[in-house]
């Protein structure tokens, strides 16, 4: 069960970039769902789970 497992999620949340380059809004992303997952794990006592959010597109630029 994930209650005792370290879980990490990573998200690049540059909404303006997503709208311009991918025609996606917040609803086209999965960071809300994974934030809920991490929140529930923490509420169950899992102190090894984290979410990492990058609010700039600098990381994605090297992958183009």
C-alpha positions, 0 to 999 in steps of 0.5 A: 500500500502507498501509505508506507511508500515514499511517493514523489511527483514533479510538475512544471506548472507554467500555465501561460506556456501551456496555453501558448505552446500546447493549447492546454489549460489547467484542466489539461494537466494532472497536477491537481490529481497528484496533489490530491494523492499526496495530500491523502497520503500525508493525512494517512501519516505518510511523511515520506511523500512530496510534490515538487512544483516548478512555476517556470518553463526553464526545465522544459526548454532543454528538452525541445 
